[in-house]
Amino acid sequence: MVALGEFSEKDMESFLAFARDHVLSPQVIADAVVMLPLETVDEPALQLGEIVKRRNAAAKVSEQSLQEYRRGVLAALDAAVLRIKKNYGE
């Protein structure tokens, strides 16, 4: 999952196309995009930074056939930001 999360950050459009083409469930996609590297586990600022990078990448995806997947990813990432802020008071 961590590798899929990093893939999404580096090339969100290709990640979403992969998810579509390999029929990944919405839950697997959401889990992948919020799965962060281990070194961020005790670092809420790093966690937020990673999530924001992924959200920015998702926001830039304009391919029409990926918009449903994009919406799900944005919702998962927004929920992750809220969780991090709530848990760590950021």
Backbone as numpy.savetxt, mean C-alpha at the origin, in Angstrom:
# Nx Ny Nz CAx CAy CAz Cx Cy Cz
4.84 -11.25 1.60 4.03 -10.05 1.60 4.89 -8.78 1.60
5.99 -8.82 2.34 6.86 -7.65 2.38 7.36 -7.33 0.98
7.74 -8.36 0.23 8.24 -8.15 -1.13 7.16 -7.53 -2.01
5.92 -7.98 -1.88 4.83 -7.38 -2.65 4.62 -5.93 -2.25
4.72 -5.64 -0.97 4.60 -4.25 -0.51 5.68 -3.37 -1.10
6.91 -3.87 -1.10 8.01 -3.09 -1.68 7.84 -2.94 -3.19
7.32 -3.99 -3.85 7.03 -3.91 -5.29 6.02 -2.80 -5.54
4.99 -2.72 -4.69 3.96 -1.69 -4.88 4.56 -0.29 -4.76
5.51 -0.15 -3.85 6.12 1.17 -3.66 6.99 1.56 -4.85
7.69 0.60 -5.41 8.61 0.89 -6.52 7.88 1.08 -7.85
6.79 0.32 -8.06 6.08 0.39 -9.33 4.62 0.01 -9.10
3.85 0.96 -8.58 2.47 0.71 -8.19 1.62 0.25 -9.36
1.80 0.85 -10.52 0.98 0.46 -11.67 1.23 -1.00 -12.04
2.47 -1.41 -12.05 2.79 -2.82 -12.35 2.27 -3.74 -11.26
2.34 -3.30 -10.00 1.80 -4.09 -8.91 0.29 -4.29 -9.08
-0.41 -3.22 -9.41 -1.86 -3.33 -9.59 -2.20 -4.21 -10.79
-1.44 -4.11 -11.86 -1.65 -4.98 -13.02 -1.39 -6.43 -12.65
-0.35 -6.68 -11.87 -0.05 -8.03 -11.39 -1.22 -8.55 -10.56
-1.73 -7.72 -9.66 -2.86 -8.12 -8.81 -4.08 -8.46 -9.66
-4.34 -7.63 -10.67 -5.48 -7.87 -11.57 -5.27 -9.16 -12.36
-4.12 -9.31 -12.96 -3.85 -10.44 -13.85 -3.76 -11.77 -13.12
-3.37 -11.73 -11.86 -3.24 -12.96 -11.08 -4.39 -13.12 -10.10
-5.40 -12.30 -10.26 -6.65 -12.36 -9.51 -6.40 -12.46 -8.00
-5.59 -11.53 -7.51 -5.39 -11.46 -6.07 -6.65 -10.88 -5.43
-7.01 -11.40 -4.29 -8.20 -10.91 -3.62 -7.96 -9.51 -3.08
-9.03 -8.73 -2.89 -8.87 -7.40 -2.32 -8.14 -7.43 -0.97
-8.37 -8.47 -0.17 -7.71 -8.56 1.13 -6.21 -8.80 0.98
-5.81 -9.65 0.04 -4.39 -9.90 -0.19 -3.71 -8.63 -0.68
-4.36 -7.91 -1.58 -3.80 -6.66 -2.09 -3.63 -5.65 -0.95
-4.66 -5.50 -0.13 -4.59 -4.56 1.00 -3.49 -4.97 1.98
-3.42 -6.26 2.28 -2.38 -6.74 3.20 -0.98 -6.45 2.64
-0.82 -6.66 1.35 0.49 -6.46 0.72 0.92 -5.00 0.79
0.04 -4.08 0.47 0.45 -2.67 0.42 0.72 -2.06 1.79
0.18 -2.66 2.84 0.44 -2.13 4.18 1.52 -2.92 4.92
2.03 -3.99 4.31 3.09 -4.78 4.93 4.40 -4.02 4.79
4.99 -3.68 5.91 6.18 -2.84 5.92 7.43 -3.65 6.28
8.59 -3.15 5.90 9.84 -3.82 6.26 9.99 -3.93 7.78
10.65 -4.97 8.21 10.83 -5.23 9.63 11.49 -4.08 10.38
12.40 -3.38 9.73 13.12 -2.30 10.41 12.21 -1.13 10.81
10.98 -1.12 10.33 10.05 -0.04 10.70 9.18 -0.39 11.90
9.31 -1.60 12.44 8.37 -2.10 13.44 8.24 -1.19 14.66
9.30 -0.62 15.13 9.24 0.26 16.31 9.46 1.73 15.95
9.25 2.06 14.71 9.51 3.42 14.23 8.28 3.98 13.51
7.35 4.56 14.25 6.13 5.05 13.62 6.37 6.09 12.52
7.39 6.91 12.68 7.67 7.91 11.64 8.10 7.22 10.35
8.91 6.17 10.45 9.29 5.41 9.26 8.08 4.71 8.65
7.22 4.16 9.50 6.01 3.50 9.02 5.17 4.48 8.21
4.95 5.66 8.78 4.16 6.66 8.07 4.82 7.06 6.76
6.13 7.21 6.78 6.84 7.56 5.56 6.67 6.53 4.46
6.76 5.26 4.83 6.59 4.18 3.85 5.17 4.17 3.30
4.20 4.30 4.18 2.80 4.30 3.75 2.51 5.49 2.85
3.03 6.66 3.20 2.81 7.85 2.37 3.44 7.67 0.99
4.64 7.08 0.91 5.26 6.82 -0.39 4.36 5.94 -1.25
3.82 4.90 -0.63 2.94 3.98 -1.38 1.65 4.67 -1.78
1.12 5.50 -0.89 -0.12 6.21 -1.23 0.11 7.17 -2.38
1.22 7.88 -2.35 1.55 8.79 -3.44 1.68 8.04 -4.76
2.30 6.87 -4.71 2.45 6.06 -5.92 1.09 5.61 -6.44
0.20 5.20 -5.54 -1.13 4.75 -5.95 -1.94 5.91 -6.53
-1.81 7.07 -5.94 -2.56 8.24 -6.41 -2.20 8.61 -7.84
-1.00 8.26 -8.28 -0.55 8.61 -9.63 -1.01 7.63 -10.70
-1.54 6.49 -10.32 -1.95 5.48 -11.30 -3.19 5.99 -12.04
-3.07 6.09 -13.36 -4.18 6.62 -14.16 -4.78 5.58 -15.11
-4.15 4.44 -15.25 -4.66 3.38 -16.13 -6.09 3.03 -15.74
-7.01 3.19 -16.68 -8.44 3.01 -16.40 -8.77 1.62 -15.87
-8.14 0.58 -16.40 -8.47 -0.79 -16.00 -7.99 -1.11 -14.58
-7.25 -0.22 -13.97 -6.71 -0.47 -12.63 -7.40 0.37 -11.56
-8.38 1.17 -11.94 -8.98 2.12 -10.99 -9.68 1.45 -9.82
-10.32 0.33 -10.04 -10.98 -0.38 -8.93 -9.93 -0.84 -7.91
-8.83 -1.37 -8.41 -7.74 -1.81 -7.54 -7.10 -0.62 -6.83
-6.93 0.46 -7.56 -6.34 1.68 -7.00 -7.18 2.19 -5.83
-8.50 2.21 -5.99 -9.38 2.68 -4.91 -9.22 1.82 -3.66
-9.13 0.50 -3.84 -8.95 -0.39 -2.70 -7.62 -0.17 -2.00
-6.57 0.05 -2.78 -5.25 0.31 -2.22 -5.24 1.63 -1.45
-5.83 2.66 -2.02 -5.89 3.95 -1.33 -6.64 3.83 0.00
-7.73 3.09 0.00 -8.50 2.91 1.23 -7.68 2.16 2.28
-6.97 1.12 1.86 -6.13 0.35 2.79 -5.02 1.21 3.36
-4.40 2.00 2.52 -3.31 2.87 2.97 -3.81 3.98 3.89
-4.96 4.55 3.58 -5.54 5.58 4.45 -5.88 5.00 5.82
-6.40 3.78 5.83 -6.72 3.12 7.10 -5.44 2.85 7.89
-4.37 2.48 7.20 -3.09 2.23 7.88 -2.55 3.51 8.51
-2.66 4.62 7.81 -2.21 5.90 8.37 -2.99 6.21 9.65
-4.29 6.03 9.61 -5.11 6.30 10.80 -4.72 5.40 11.96
-4.48 4.10 11.68 -4.07 3.17 12.73 -2.75 3.58 13.36
-1.79 3.93 12.53 -0.48 4.33 13.04 -0.61 5.58 13.90
-1.33 6.55 13.42 -1.51 7.79 14.19 -2.23 7.54 15.51
-3.23 6.69 15.48 -3.99 6.37 16.69 -3.11 5.61 17.69
-2.36 4.64 17.21 -1.54 3.81 18.10 -0.31 4.53 18.65
0.23 5.45 17.88 1.48 6.09 18.29 1.32 7.58 18.56
0.12 8.09 18.40 -0.11 9.49 18.69 0.63 10.44 17.76
0.85 10.00 16.54 1.57 10.85 15.56 0.66 11.94 15.05
